[in-house]
Amino acid sequence: MVLLVIILLMLLLVAVFALKNSQVIIVDLFFNKIEMSQAILILSCVALGIFIMLVFYFIQRFKASRRIKSLEKELLQTKNDLEKARAQIAVAESELRSGTSKTLEESILDQRVTGFDAKDVVVEENPENSRFEDDKNLANEKVNEDENNFETKKFHI
């Protein structure tokens, strides 16, 4: 509301200024000379300036709108990925509690197939699961071996 009042006051000042300067002037437009009232020239220049600023404003707004839509899509995808990860964690925890879980090596291979890194797999020690330490050591050896193979292949290319 305050902005509207300020804009209206500015337009009123421009109109009063234009009416105070109502002499006829000659405007040289490179190839043509035009006689017109100075008031009309002032008002038309103000209108042209407002139009140009509105064009820039709407371009900026359009870009911001596209960016917002892109970020909303990315946020939705991230939320979906988070829900999938939480579901996988819940399944893994229930398997660990029931003692019917896969070995850690099998879990790591499954995670690699689905695109997760083996280093991101967090396994909590379960006293009922006697394979825990062996699986953890085996997984660490497998990860180190894969990293060494990757480094070797990287330098042979």
N, C-alpha and C positions, 0 to 999 in steps of 0.2 A: 504494500500500500504506500509506504514511504517512497519507494522507487518510482511509482507511478506519479506521485505528486512532484517529485524532482524532475521527471521527464516533461511533465506538462508545464512546469515553470520555465524550463529551458526552451521549449517550443514557443512559449509566450514571449520570452525575451528575444528570440530570433525574429518572430513576427513583428514585434514593436520596432526592432532595429531595422528590419527591411522596410517597414512603412515610413520610418523617419528618413530613409535614404531612397526616395522614390524618383530621383532624377533619371533622365534618359541617358544611357551611356552607349558607347560603341564597343562591341566585343569582337576582337580579331580572332577568328578560328582558322588560322593558317591560310586557307584558300578563300575564305569568305568573311565579310564583315557584317555584323548584325547589330541593329539598334534595338535596345530593349530597356525596360525599366530596371534599375539597379535592385529594386525589391524582388522582382521576378527572378533575377539572376541569383540573388542570395538564397531565396527559398528553394530554387531548383538545385543549387549546390548542396544545401542541407539535405534535401530529399535524396540526391544521388549518394551522398555520404552514408545516410541511413541504409539505403539499399545495399551498398557494398558491404557494410558491416553485417547486415542480416545474412548476406550470402556466406561470408566467412563463419558466422555463428552457426548456420545450419550445416555447413561442411564439417565443422568441429563436432557438432552434436551427432551427426551421422556416423563419424568415425568412432566416437565414444560409445554409441549404441552397438555398433558391430563388435567392439572390444568387450563390452559387457556380455553380449550373447556368447562370444567365444569363451570368456572366463566362466560363465554359467555352465556351458557344456563341459569344460574341463573339471569344474567342481563336481558336477553330477557323476562324471566318470571316476573321479577320485573317491567319491562316496561309495560308488558301486564296488570299486576295488577294495576299499576298506571293509565293506560288509562281507565280501568273499573271503578276505583274509581272516576276519573274525570267525566266520563259519569254519574255515579250515583249522583254526586254532582250537575251536570248540570240539571238533571231531577228533583232533590229535590228543587233546586232553582227556576226552572220554575213552579213547583207545588206550592211553597210558594207564588210566585208572582201572580199566577192566583187565589189563594185562594181555589183550589180544592185538596189540599194536604190531606194526611191521618193525623190522629192524631199522636202525637209524640209516644204514646204507640204502635200504629200499626207499625210505622217506626222502632222502637226499636226491636219489635218482628221479623220484616222482616230482619233486619240486623243480628240478632242472628241466624236466619235460614241460612243466607248466610255466616256466620262465622265471622262477625265483632263484636267487643265488643260494648256494649251500651255506655260505657264511651267515645268512640271515636266519637260518633254522635255529631256534632256541629250544633246547630240550632240558626239562627240569628232571633232576634225579628222583627216581621213584624207588624207594627201598624194596618194593615187591618185585621190581624188574631187575634181575641179576645180570642182564645183558648190557646194562646202561654204559658202564665204563668201557667195555670192549667195543661197543658200537660207536661211542664217542671217539675213541682212539682211531678206530678204523675210518671214521668219517674225516677226521683231521688229516690222516695220512692220504686219503683219497683226494681231498681238496688240495693239499700240498703237491701231490703228484700231478693233478690236473693243471695247477699253476705252473709247475716246472715244464710240463709238456707244452703249454701255451707259450711260455717264454722261448723255448727251443724253436717252436714252429715260427714264431714271430721273427726271429733273426735269420731263419733259413729262407725266407721269402724273398 
